[in-house]
Amino acid sequence: MRRLVYIADPLCSWCYGFGPQLARLMERHPALPVDLVMGGLRAYNREPMSAAFRDMLRGHWEHVARMSGLAFSEAIFAQAQFVYDTEPPCRAVVTARSLDPSGALDVMKAIQAAFYAEGRDVTRALALADLAAAEGYERAAFLGALESQEMRDATRADFDRARSLGVTGFPTLAYAHDDGIYLVSSGYATAETLDERIALIERRLDPGAGAADRSRGESR
């Protein structure tokens, strides 16, 4: 089965910026499913943000804002004790995927919008349950699953899978076919660029189809 594998982290600013490009790509390939894998950008961090870390984030966010045109709020920087732990938001996406895979990407987008555009703390379980409920999940069931050891283990398994694929940065998009997986993009890319790369991969997987297309073109 051919599908896309999207390896990301909800609290990765480049993943937030990449969202509209991925959405455009999915519109062009409605029959191509997307498997979400959480990467764990800064998972299990326990230290509040330092001044140097805040400055580094501002620089990244300004760059992503220029590239993507998306809104960013700096409200989170006013929270002196905010701990930038990406495990809870990743676990929320894994939980959504477990309960209803069709809504997992929407939950991730909601987490990103709440954090980046609104400056909300999305490392808290109650906030994550509220966001999932707004996307159609039953709040109590989601919260219970989110806090379970099963979802904690499943999230760690996602991190392990990302590492086993050799992924060191986010967003990473790959194209999977049967037992093979092919890199489409490591980092931000436009939908047009992604489309071209997918077409190239598909031609390599099925060169006969490409030859047939060329033959039909020559006959017209």
N, CA, C and O of each residue as an XYZ file, in Angstrom:
880
protein
N       0.842     -1.206      0.000
C       0.000      0.000      0.000
C       0.872      1.250      0.000
O       1.809      1.360      0.792
N       0.567      2.174     -0.876
C       1.325      3.415     -0.947
C       0.723      4.441      0.019
O      -0.496      4.596      0.102
N       1.592      5.128      0.735
C       1.137      6.097      1.723
C       2.276      7.064      2.045
O       3.439      6.805      1.735
N       1.919      8.166      2.664
C       2.913      9.104      3.163
C       3.142      8.837      4.641
O       2.216      8.467      5.362
N       4.370      9.025      5.086
C       4.707      8.925      6.498
C       5.219     10.298      6.926
O       6.250     10.768      6.445
N       4.486     10.929      7.832
C       4.826     12.275      8.285
C       5.362     12.193      9.711
O       4.635     11.846     10.642
N       6.633     12.515      9.866
C       7.295     12.450     11.171
C       7.468     13.886     11.660
O       8.164     14.690     11.041
N       6.823     14.189     12.778
C       6.730     15.580     13.210
C       6.620     15.664     14.727
O       6.565     14.655     15.430
N       6.590     16.893     15.199
C       6.361     17.174     16.622
C       5.462     18.399     16.685
O       5.759     19.406     16.042
N       4.370     18.342     17.443
C       3.462     19.495     17.490
C       4.142     20.788     17.925
O       3.725     21.867     17.503
N       5.173     20.706     18.753
C       5.857     21.905     19.230
C       7.151     22.172     18.478
O       8.072     22.791     19.010
N       7.214     21.711     17.259
C       8.286     22.077     16.329
C       7.752     23.207     15.460
O       6.761     23.021     14.753
N       8.383     24.366     15.498
C       7.855     25.517     14.765
C       7.859     25.301     13.256
O       6.975     25.795     12.555
N       8.844     24.569     12.754
C       8.873     24.296     11.318
C       7.754     23.350     10.916
O       7.251     23.434      9.796
N       7.357     22.459     11.800
C       6.204     21.599     11.522
C       4.929     22.435     11.453
O       4.070     22.196     10.605
N       4.810     23.399     12.333
C       3.674     24.320     12.290
C       3.665     25.065     10.960
O       2.624     25.165     10.310
N       4.814     25.585     10.556
C       4.902     26.306      9.295
C       4.651     25.433      8.082
O       4.163     25.907      7.056
N       4.984     24.156      8.201
C       4.833     23.205      7.106
C       3.379     22.774      6.911
O       3.021     22.265      5.849
N       2.547     22.975      7.924
C       1.173     22.487      7.891
C       0.389     22.863      6.644
O      -0.215     21.980      6.033
N       0.367     24.135      6.232
C      -0.397     24.499      5.036
C       0.125     23.824      3.767
O      -0.657     23.494      2.876
N       1.431     23.619      3.682
C       1.986     22.944      2.509
C       1.559     21.474      2.483
O       1.222     20.939      1.427
N       1.576     20.833      3.641
C       1.117     19.448      3.713
C      -0.365     19.355      3.352
O      -0.779     18.435      2.646
N      -1.155     20.300      3.835
C      -2.587     20.290      3.522
C      -2.821     20.409      2.017
O      -3.677     19.718      1.465
N      -2.067     21.277      1.355
C      -2.192     21.426     -0.097
C      -1.793     20.137     -0.804
O      -2.437     19.725     -1.768
N      -0.735     19.506     -0.323
C      -0.304     18.244     -0.923
C      -1.375     17.175     -0.772
O      -1.646     16.425     -1.709
N      -1.980     17.107      0.402
C      -3.027     16.107      0.643
C      -4.238     16.355     -0.238
O      -4.893     15.403     -0.662
N      -4.549     17.605     -0.521
C      -5.655     17.913     -1.426
C      -5.375     17.386     -2.826
O      -6.292     16.978     -3.538
N      -4.115     17.398     -3.213
C      -3.733     16.916     -4.545
C      -3.691     15.387     -4.619
O      -3.795     14.805     -5.698
N      -3.540     14.755     -3.470
C      -3.435     13.291     -3.433
C      -4.427     12.736     -2.413
O      -4.008     12.164     -1.407
N      -5.721     12.890     -2.645
C      -6.721     12.470     -1.653
C      -6.733     10.968     -1.377
O      -7.207     10.534     -0.327
N      -6.218     10.179     -2.309
C      -6.214      8.720     -2.118
C      -4.950      8.231     -1.423
O      -4.798      7.032     -1.190
N      -4.047      9.143     -1.091
C      -2.783      8.760     -0.474
C      -2.877      9.020      1.040
O      -2.802     10.174      1.460
N      -3.038      7.982      1.861
C      -3.171      8.201      3.307
C      -1.874      8.704      3.934
O      -0.786      8.519      3.389
N      -2.017      9.341      5.085
C      -0.860      9.887      5.797
C      -0.755      9.219      7.160
O      -1.677      9.301      7.972
N       0.376      8.553      7.410
C       0.667      7.979      8.724
C       1.432      9.009      9.540
O       2.468      9.510      9.104
N       0.921      9.324     10.724
C       1.579     10.278     11.608
C       2.501      9.555     12.582
O       2.089      8.599     13.241
N       3.738     10.006     12.673
C       4.695      9.476     13.646
C       5.244     10.660     14.429
O       5.721     11.631     13.842
N       5.178     10.580     15.748
C       5.666     11.668     16.576
C       7.168     11.530     16.827
O       7.675     10.445     17.114
N       7.864     12.668     16.709
C       9.322     12.624     16.764
C       9.950     12.870     18.115
O      11.059     12.398     18.364
N       9.274     13.604     19.008
C       9.867     13.856     20.323
C      11.010     14.846     20.273
O      12.120     14.539     20.707
N      10.747     16.044     19.741
C      11.780     17.059     19.555
C      12.493     17.406     20.860
O      13.722     17.371     20.929
N      11.730     17.736     21.881
C      12.312     18.037     23.201
C      11.524     17.284     24.273
O      11.111     17.854     25.283
N      11.332     16.016     24.029
C      10.542     15.198     24.953
C      11.275     14.995     26.267
O      12.493     14.821     26.309
N      10.490     15.021     27.340
C      10.956     14.742     28.703
C      11.867     15.841     29.266
O      12.561     15.627     30.259
N      11.859     17.007     28.633
C      12.603     18.130     29.200
C      11.961     18.543     30.524
O      10.736     18.538     30.644
N      12.763     18.893     31.501
C      12.235     19.265     32.819
C      12.698     20.656     33.267
O      12.354     21.094     34.365
N      13.462     21.344     32.442
C      14.006     22.638     32.837
C      13.204     23.792     32.234
O      12.886     23.765     31.046
N      12.872     24.812     33.048
C      12.203     25.991     32.495
C      13.074     26.658     31.429
O      14.296     26.510     31.436
N      12.445     27.385     30.525
C      13.186     28.048     29.459
C      14.152     29.091     30.015
O      13.788     29.901     30.867
N      15.361     29.058     29.531
C      16.350     30.074     29.890
C      16.205     31.261     28.947
O      15.507     31.180     27.937
N      16.875     32.371     29.285
C      16.832     33.551     28.419
C      17.438     33.233     27.052
O      16.927     33.676     26.023
N      18.520     32.470     27.044
C      19.170     32.107     25.782
C      18.247     31.236     24.926
O      18.198     31.388     23.706
N      17.522     30.331     25.567
C      16.601     29.458     24.833
C      15.456     30.266     24.241
O      15.037     30.017     23.110
N      14.948     31.231     24.999
C      13.870     32.081     24.492
C      14.329     32.866     23.266
O      13.592     32.992     22.288
N      15.550     33.389     23.327
C      16.078     34.147     22.194
C      16.230     33.247     20.967
O      15.940     33.657     19.843
N      16.686     32.023     21.199
C      16.829     31.077     20.098
C      15.475     30.783     19.465
O      15.348     30.755     18.241
N      14.463     30.564     20.303
C      13.115     30.294     19.788
C      12.578     31.479     18.987
O      12.006     31.295     17.913
N      12.759     32.678     19.501
C      12.277     33.863     18.788
C      12.860     33.921     17.380
O      12.158     34.217     16.413
N      14.158     33.631     17.284
C      14.798     33.650     15.977
C      14.188     32.638     15.028
O      13.926     32.949     13.866
N      13.959     31.418     15.521
C      13.336     30.383     14.700
C      11.921     30.782     14.297
O      11.528     30.630     13.140
N      11.167     31.290     15.253
C       9.769     31.627     14.987
C       9.664     32.756     13.964
O       8.787     32.732     13.100
N      10.549     33.737     14.058
C      10.536     34.825     13.086
C      10.815     34.302     11.681
O      10.193     34.738     10.713
N      11.750     33.369     11.579
C      12.087     32.781     10.286
C      10.897     32.000      9.725
O      10.554     32.148      8.552
N      10.273     31.176     10.556
C       9.124     30.378     10.114
C       7.963     31.296      9.716
O       7.277     31.036      8.728
N       7.747     32.358     10.478
C       6.668     33.300     10.165
C       6.885     33.931      8.794
O       5.939     34.077      8.020
N       8.133     34.306      8.489
C       8.418     34.893      7.176
C       8.182     33.893      6.053
O       7.640     34.251      5.008
N       8.581     32.650      6.257
C       8.453     31.625      5.218
C       7.012     31.198      4.997
O       6.588     30.982      3.862
N       6.259     31.076      6.089
C       4.921     30.479      6.017
C       3.786     31.485      6.000
O       2.698     31.187      5.509
N       4.032     32.674      6.533
C       2.965     33.658      6.663
C       2.025     33.389      7.825
O       1.001     34.060      7.955
N       2.352     32.415      8.675
C       1.501     32.076      9.805
C       1.747     33.007     10.989
O       2.816     33.601     11.131
N       0.714     33.115     11.839
C       0.803     33.985     13.010
C       1.529     33.298     14.161
O       1.391     32.092     14.366
N       2.299     34.078     14.904
C       2.969     33.607     16.110
C       2.694     34.584     17.246
O       2.757     35.801     17.065
N       2.388     34.037     18.413
C       2.243     34.832     19.628
C       3.457     34.595     20.518
O       3.973     33.479     20.589
N       3.905     35.629     21.187
C       5.027     35.478     22.113
C       4.544     35.379     23.562
O       5.334     35.513     24.496
N       3.246     35.144     23.740
C       2.682     35.108     25.085
C       3.333     34.044     25.963
O       3.452     34.213     27.176
N       3.751     32.950     25.340
C       4.337     31.864     26.130
C       5.638     32.303     26.789
O       6.024     31.758     27.823
N       6.319     33.285     26.199
C       7.582     33.758     26.770
C       7.379     34.505     28.082
O       8.321     34.681     28.855
N       6.155     34.941     28.329
C       5.863     35.649     29.579
C       5.717     34.693     30.752
O       5.686     35.120     31.906
N       5.628     33.386     30.456
C       5.507     32.384     31.523
C       6.910     31.964     31.963
O       7.542     31.113     31.337
N       7.375     32.564     33.031
C       8.768     32.396     33.450
C       9.144     30.949     33.726
O      10.294     30.560     33.521
N       8.198     30.152     34.187
C       8.500     28.768     34.556
C       8.020     27.756     33.516
O       7.911     26.565     33.811
N       7.738     28.223     32.314
C       7.258     27.293     31.294
C       8.345     26.290     30.928
O       9.483     26.662     30.640
N       7.973     25.011     30.945
C       8.893     23.923     30.597
C       8.535     23.428     29.200
O       7.425     22.952     28.964
N       9.475     23.544     28.291
C       9.239     23.187     26.884
C       9.419     21.680     26.711
O      10.414     21.214     26.154
N       8.429     20.931     27.204
C       8.433     19.466     27.107
C       7.458     19.063     26.012
O       6.252     19.268     26.155
N       7.957     18.495     24.924
C       7.083     18.171     23.801
C       6.431     16.800     23.926
O       5.637     16.424     23.064
N       6.745     16.042     24.977
C       6.140     14.716     25.108
C       4.627     14.762     25.285
O       3.936     14.004     24.605
N       4.060     15.613     26.165
C       2.594     15.606     26.318
C       1.837     15.924     25.024
O       0.869     15.226     24.721
N       2.231     16.951     24.240
C       1.524     17.162     22.978
C       1.686     16.007     21.996
O       0.746     15.655     21.284
N       2.883     15.418     21.961
C       3.063     14.234     21.105
C       2.135     13.109     21.562
O       1.532     12.419     20.741
N       2.028     12.931     22.880
C       1.182     11.868     23.426
C      -0.295     12.131     23.093
O      -1.067     11.196     22.885
N      -0.674     13.412     23.047
C      -2.056     13.735     22.686
C      -2.350     13.309     21.255
O      -3.437     12.805     20.974
N      -1.402     13.501     20.351
C      -1.604     13.089     18.956
C      -1.648     11.567     18.859
O      -2.467     11.012     18.126
N      -0.770     10.897     19.598
C      -0.774      9.431     19.617
C      -2.098      8.920     20.182
O      -2.644      7.933     19.691
N      -2.609      9.585     21.207
C      -3.896      9.207     21.794
C      -5.022      9.382     20.786
O      -5.866      8.499     20.633
N      -5.037     10.518     20.100
C      -6.059     10.752     19.073
C      -5.971      9.690     17.983
O      -6.990      9.182     17.515
N      -4.765      9.364     17.589
C      -4.558      8.339     16.559
C      -5.079      6.983     17.017
O      -5.614      6.214     16.219
N      -4.920      6.694     18.306
C      -5.380      5.421     18.855
C      -6.903      5.352     18.924
O      -7.497      4.311     18.639
N      -7.532      6.466     19.304
C      -8.986      6.487     19.474
C      -9.726      6.632     18.144
O     -10.754      5.991     17.924
N      -9.198      7.476     17.264
C      -9.803      7.690     15.941
C      -8.734      8.285     15.037
O      -8.525      9.498     15.049
N      -8.055      7.453     14.253
C      -6.943      7.931     13.421
C      -7.323      9.069     12.484
O      -6.484      9.910     12.160
N      -8.566      9.106     12.048
C      -8.970     10.121     11.072
C      -8.888     11.539     11.625
O      -8.826     12.499     10.857
N      -8.889     11.682     12.950
C      -8.855     13.017     13.538
C      -7.511     13.414     14.115
O      -7.375     14.517     14.644
N      -6.509     12.539     14.027
C      -5.229     12.790     14.684
C      -4.529     14.021     14.131
O      -3.987     14.819     14.896
N      -4.533     14.187     12.821
C      -3.860     15.350     12.240
C      -4.569     16.639     12.633
O      -3.915     17.659     12.851
N      -5.890     16.609     12.727
C      -6.631     17.797     13.154
C      -6.296     18.156     14.598
O      -6.196     19.336     14.936
N      -6.123     17.155     15.446
C      -5.733     17.421     16.829
C      -4.344     18.056     16.864
O      -4.112     18.999     17.620
N      -3.432     17.549     16.058
C      -2.099     18.143     16.025
C      -2.158     19.596     15.570
O      -1.489     20.454     16.145
N      -2.956     19.875     14.539
C      -3.091     21.250     14.063
C      -3.690     22.157     15.140
O      -3.288     23.312     15.282
N      -4.656     21.622     15.898
C      -5.273     22.407     16.961
C      -4.261     22.721     18.060
O      -4.248     23.829     18.595
N      -3.418     21.753     18.395
C      -2.368     21.975     19.396
C      -1.397     23.044     18.903
O      -1.016     23.936     19.660
N      -1.002     22.956     17.644
C      -0.074     23.934     17.080
C      -0.659     25.334     17.100
O       0.016     26.287     17.491
N      -1.916     25.465     16.678
C      -2.549     26.781     16.655
C      -2.665     27.359     18.063
O      -2.431     28.549     18.275
N      -3.028     26.510     19.021
C      -3.168     26.979     20.402
C      -1.828     27.461     20.955
O      -1.764     28.470     21.656
N      -0.776     26.742     20.640
C       0.544     27.096     21.180
C       1.160     28.280     20.448
O       1.559     29.264     21.071
N       1.235     28.184     19.133
C       1.968     29.203     18.372
C       1.159     30.461     18.121
O       1.675     31.565     18.293
N      -0.096     30.322     17.717
C      -0.889     31.504     17.384
C      -1.517     32.158     18.602
O      -1.732     33.370     18.612
N      -1.821     31.348     19.657
C      -2.528     31.881     20.822
C      -1.663     31.947     22.077
O      -2.057     32.573     23.060
N      -0.505     31.320     22.062
C       0.393     31.379     23.218
C      -0.102     30.606     24.421
O       0.189     30.984     25.555
N      -0.854     29.515     24.199
C      -1.382     28.716     25.308
C      -0.414     27.602     25.677
O       0.331     27.097     24.837
N      -0.443     27.232     26.949
C       0.399     26.138     27.447
C      -0.282     24.819     27.094
O      -1.282     24.445     27.707
N       0.261     24.127     26.114
C      -0.336     22.867     25.661
C       0.449     21.658     26.166
O       0.378     20.572     25.589
N       1.194     21.861     27.243
C       1.850     20.716     27.879
C       0.975     20.128     28.979
O       1.317     19.087     29.540
N      -0.151     20.775     29.300
C      -1.034     20.328     30.372
C      -2.112     19.394     29.824
O      -2.702     19.655     28.776
N      -2.353     18.327     30.535
C      -3.307     17.314     30.089
C      -4.708     17.886     29.893
O      -5.377     17.553     28.916
N      -5.157     18.739     30.805
C      -6.515     19.285     30.702
C      -6.660     20.154     29.457
O      -7.690     20.117     28.784
N      -5.630     20.933     29.154
C      -5.673     21.770     27.951
C      -5.708     20.907     26.699
O      -6.420     21.223     25.746
N      -4.952     19.832     26.694
C      -4.922     18.933     25.545
C      -6.262     18.229     25.360
O      -6.719     18.031     24.234
N      -6.886     17.855     26.471
C      -8.213     17.217     26.392
C      -9.251     18.194     25.850
O     -10.138     17.797     25.094
N      -9.148     19.466     26.230
C     -10.074     20.481     25.711
C      -9.923     20.624     24.200
O     -10.917     20.712     23.479
N      -8.697     20.648     23.729
C      -8.445     20.790     22.298
C      -8.963     19.574     21.528
O      -9.546     19.714     20.453
N      -8.747     18.389     22.083
C      -9.241     17.172     21.432
C     -10.767     17.153     21.401
O     -11.364     16.739     20.407
N     -11.398     17.600     22.486
C     -12.859     17.641     22.534
C     -13.411     18.585     21.464
O     -14.449     18.314     20.861
N     -12.705     19.695     21.236
C     -13.138     20.638     20.209
C     -13.049     20.031     18.818
O     -13.705     20.504     17.889
N     -12.240     18.983     18.667
C     -12.105     18.298     17.379
C     -12.999     17.063     17.289
O     -12.897     16.286     16.340
N     -13.882     16.884     18.289
C     -14.869     15.825     18.202
C     -14.619     14.599     19.060
O     -15.413     13.659     19.022
N     -13.544     14.579     19.830
C     -13.267     13.448     20.715
C     -14.047     13.620     22.020
O     -14.275     14.740     22.477
N     -14.449     12.504     22.606
C     -15.144     12.553     23.896
C     -14.108     12.894     24.963
O     -13.130     12.169     25.140
N     -14.327     14.005     25.677
C     -13.280     14.579     26.512
C     -12.797     13.634     27.603
O     -11.592     13.442     27.766
N     -13.713     13.047     28.345
C     -13.320     12.196     29.473
C     -12.558     10.970     28.992
O     -11.555     10.581     29.590
N     -13.036     10.365     27.916
C     -12.354      9.190     27.373
C     -10.963      9.561     26.875
O      -9.998      8.822     27.073
N     -10.876     10.715     26.227
C      -9.572     11.150     25.717
C      -8.601     11.409     26.865
O      -7.448     10.982     26.826
N      -9.083     12.115     27.888
C      -8.219     12.442     29.019
C      -7.742     11.174     29.714
O      -6.570     11.070     30.074
N      -8.635     10.215     29.904
C      -8.242      8.966     30.542
C      -7.187      8.223     29.744
O      -6.218      7.708     30.303
N      -7.383      8.171     28.428
C      -6.402      7.497     27.576
C      -5.083      8.258     27.572
O      -4.011      7.656     27.640
N      -5.164      9.579     27.493
C      -3.962     10.415     27.458
C      -3.064     10.162     28.663
O      -1.841     10.127     28.532
N      -3.664      9.988     29.824
C      -2.903      9.836     31.061
C      -2.486      8.383     31.329
O      -1.834      8.105     32.336
N      -2.852      7.471     30.449
C      -2.574      6.053     30.687
C      -1.123      5.682     30.369
O      -0.453      6.337     29.571
N      -0.666      4.624     31.010
C       0.673      4.116     30.722
C       0.751      3.589     29.296
O       1.800      3.667     28.656
N      -0.358      3.056     28.802
C      -0.385      2.530     27.432
C      -0.025      3.609     26.424
O       0.758      3.363     25.507
N      -0.588      4.804     26.584
C      -0.299      5.889     25.648
C       1.109      6.442     25.859
O       1.752      6.881     24.905
N       1.585      6.424     27.087
C       2.976      6.845     27.332
C       3.941      5.893     26.619
O       4.916      6.327     26.006
N       3.660      4.616     26.708
C       4.515      3.626     26.037
C       4.404      3.742     24.523
O       5.401      3.627     23.810
N       3.189      3.969     24.036
C       2.984      4.097     22.592
C       3.701      5.326     22.048
O       4.223      5.305     20.933
N       3.725      6.390     22.831
C       4.424      7.610     22.414
C       5.924      7.381     22.354
O       6.587      7.808     21.408
N       6.449      6.719     23.347
C       7.882      6.390     23.337
C       8.205      5.493     22.133
O       9.274      5.612     21.534
N       7.280      4.604     21.789
C       7.494      3.743     20.620
C       7.561      4.574     19.342
O       8.330      4.252     18.437
N       6.761      5.643     19.258
C       6.850      6.545     18.109
C       8.234      7.185     18.033
O       8.839      7.252     16.963
N       8.728      7.655     19.180
C      10.054      8.274     19.196
C      11.107      7.276     18.717
O      12.005      7.618     17.947
N      10.977      6.044     19.186
C      11.926      4.996     18.782
C      11.828      4.731     17.284
O      12.842      4.522     16.617
N      10.606      4.741     16.759
C      10.433      4.492     15.324
C      11.089      5.602     14.506
O      11.750      5.337     13.502
N      10.900      6.843     14.945
C      11.514      7.960     14.229
C      13.030      7.807     14.194
O      13.657      8.012     13.155
N      13.613      7.446     15.331
C      15.067      7.262     15.380
C      15.502      6.085     14.506
O      16.542      6.148     13.851
N      14.708      5.014     14.494
C      15.069      3.838     13.693
C      15.058      4.147     12.201
O      15.740      3.483     11.421
N      14.276      5.165     11.801
C      14.235      5.584     10.409
C      15.349      6.570     10.075
O      15.484      7.012      8.934
N      16.134      6.903     11.075
C      17.237      7.826     10.857
C      16.830      9.281     10.823
O      17.586     10.121     10.335
N      15.651      9.598     11.330
C      15.161     10.972     11.306
C      15.799     11.769     12.434
O      15.723     11.382     13.600
N      16.420     12.870     12.084
C      17.076     13.724     13.080
C      16.499     15.135     13.112
O      16.866     15.931     13.976
N      15.612     15.451     12.191
C      14.997     16.771     12.156
C      13.555     16.690     11.705
O      13.140     15.711     11.084
N      12.794     17.727     12.023
C      11.374     17.761     11.710
C      11.037     19.082     11.029
O      11.647     20.108     11.329
N      10.072     19.063     10.116
C       9.272     17.916      9.671
C      10.045     17.036      8.693
O      10.904     17.520      7.956
N       9.736     15.753      8.693
C      10.261     14.826      7.694
C       9.072     14.116      7.056
O       8.195     13.599      7.748
N       9.061     14.101      5.745
C       7.994     13.434      5.008
C       8.613     12.340      4.146
O       9.587     12.571      3.429
N       8.032     11.148      4.229
C       8.523     10.015      3.444
C       7.369      9.383      2.680
O       6.199      9.586      3.006
N       7.717      8.627      1.675
C       6.752      7.906      0.839
C       7.008      6.424      1.055
O       8.115      5.936      0.823
N       5.985      5.712      1.499
C       6.129      4.281      1.778
C       5.364      3.463      0.750
O       4.246      3.802      0.361
N       5.993      2.385      0.322
C       5.353      1.467     -0.628
C       5.808      0.058     -0.293
O       6.995     -0.257     -0.369
N       4.852     -0.788      0.080
C       5.172     -2.144      0.526
C       6.193     -2.057      1.666
O       5.915     -1.442      2.695
N       7.368     -2.666      1.493
C       8.369     -2.643      2.556
C       9.386     -1.527      2.389
O      10.298     -1.397      3.204
N       9.244     -0.721      1.348
C      10.212      0.342      1.100
C       9.729      1.685      1.585
O       8.528      1.956      1.587
N      10.664      2.536      2.001
C      10.320      3.897      2.424
C      11.332      4.847      1.801
O      12.538      4.608      1.848
N      10.819      5.934      1.215
C      11.643      6.829      0.414
C      11.483      8.259      0.917
O      10.363      8.730      1.112
N      12.580      8.936      1.124
C      12.542     10.299      1.643
C      11.965     11.256      0.609
O      12.405     11.285     -0.541
N      10.979     12.037      1.028
C      10.412     13.086      0.183
C      11.007     14.428      0.579
O      11.443     15.197     -0.278
N      11.026     14.711      1.881
C      11.566     15.986      2.338
C      12.024     15.880      3.784
O      11.338     15.309      4.632
N      13.191     16.438      4.044
C      13.674     16.604      5.413
C      13.748     18.104      5.665
O      14.704     18.763      5.258
N      12.743     18.634      6.330
C      12.638     20.073      6.514
C      11.499     20.655      5.698
O      10.786     19.936      4.999
N      11.341     21.954      5.796
C      10.254     22.671      5.133
C      10.405     22.592      3.616
O      11.509     22.728      3.088
N       9.301     22.373      2.925
C       9.273     22.391      1.463
C       7.874     22.772      1.025
O       6.908     22.549      1.755
N       7.760     23.344     -0.158
C       6.455     23.732     -0.680
C       5.712     22.516     -1.219
O       6.314     21.478     -1.493
N       4.413     22.654     -1.364
C       3.601     21.564     -1.908
C       4.037     21.212     -3.324
O       4.016     20.043     -3.709
N       4.435     22.226     -4.108
C       4.868     21.983     -5.481
C       6.136     21.125     -5.505
O       6.253     20.197     -6.305
N       7.076     21.448     -4.624
C       8.310     20.665     -4.546
C       8.012     19.245     -4.092
O       8.563     18.290     -4.639
N       7.153     19.101     -3.105
C       6.793     17.771     -2.610
C       6.126     16.956     -3.714
O       6.405     15.768     -3.874
N       5.246     17.603     -4.470
C       4.549     16.926     -5.554
C       5.536     16.399     -6.598
O       5.403     15.271     -7.073
N       6.509     17.209     -6.943
C       7.516     16.796     -7.921
C       8.320     15.605     -7.411
O       8.607     14.676     -8.165
N       8.680     15.633     -6.143
C       9.483     14.545     -5.587
C       8.690     13.249     -5.502
O       9.226     12.168     -5.747
N       7.422     13.361     -5.155
C       6.573     12.161     -5.109
C       6.415     11.578     -6.502
O       6.472     10.361     -6.679
N       6.218     12.438     -7.490
C       6.082     11.954     -8.868
C       7.352     11.225     -9.304
O       7.276     10.198     -9.978
N       8.502     11.743     -8.927
C       9.767     11.095     -9.278
C       9.877      9.721     -8.616
O      10.303      8.756     -9.251
N       9.495      9.636     -7.346
C       9.535      8.353     -6.635
C       8.596      7.357     -7.305
O       8.955      6.199     -7.515
N       7.396      7.812     -7.637
C       6.423      6.907     -8.250
C       6.896      6.426     -9.621
O       6.642      5.280     -9.993
N       7.573      7.275    -10.368
C       8.113      6.840    -11.659
C       9.206      5.789    -11.475
O       9.335      4.859    -12.270
N       9.984      5.959    -10.416
C      11.034      4.975    -10.147
C      10.445      3.641     -9.710
O      10.980      2.581    -10.036
N       9.348      3.698     -8.974
C       8.702      2.467     -8.516
C       7.965      1.761     -9.644
O       7.842      0.536     -9.652
N       7.476      2.547    -10.592
C       6.677      1.963    -11.684
C       7.106      2.601    -12.998
O       6.341      3.367    -13.584
N       8.321      2.302    -13.478
C       8.820      2.952    -14.702
C       7.959      2.655    -15.919
O       7.907      3.462    -16.848
N       7.283      1.512    -15.932
C       6.417      1.183    -17.060
C       5.300      2.186    -17.230
O       4.927      2.533    -18.351
N       4.760      2.658    -16.101
C       3.671      3.645    -16.166
C       4.169      4.940    -16.771
O       3.462      5.586    -17.544
N       5.399      5.321    -16.416
C       5.970      6.542    -16.969
C       6.181      6.424    -18.458
O       5.925      7.369    -19.205
N       6.657      5.243    -18.904
C       6.863      5.034    -20.331
C       5.542      5.074    -21.083
O       5.462      5.618    -22.184
N       4.496      4.491    -20.479
C       3.175      4.502    -21.102
C       2.653      5.923    -21.235
O       2.054      6.285    -22.248
N       2.891      6.741    -20.179
C       2.437      8.128    -20.229
C       3.135      8.875    -21.359
O       2.505      9.650    -22.077
N       4.441      8.640    -21.516
C       5.189      9.324    -22.566
C       4.692      8.900    -23.940
O       4.569      9.716    -24.854
N       4.401      7.579    -24.069
C       3.929      7.056    -25.351
C       2.590      7.682    -25.736
O       2.370      8.032    -26.895
N       1.698      7.819    -24.750
C       0.403      8.438    -25.021
C       0.577      9.889    -25.430
O      -0.142     10.397    -26.290
N       1.561     10.562    -24.788
C       1.814     11.953    -25.125
C       2.329     12.104    -26.542
O       1.966     13.052    -27.239
N       3.179     11.172    -26.979
C       3.754     11.257    -28.324
C       2.720     10.959    -29.390
O       2.846     11.429    -30.520
N       1.688     10.176    -29.046
C       0.700      9.789    -30.045
C      -0.347     10.857    -30.301
O      -1.091     10.790    -31.279
N      -0.401     11.855    -29.407
C      -1.429     12.885    -29.553
C      -0.982     13.968    -30.546
O      -1.722     14.919    -30.796
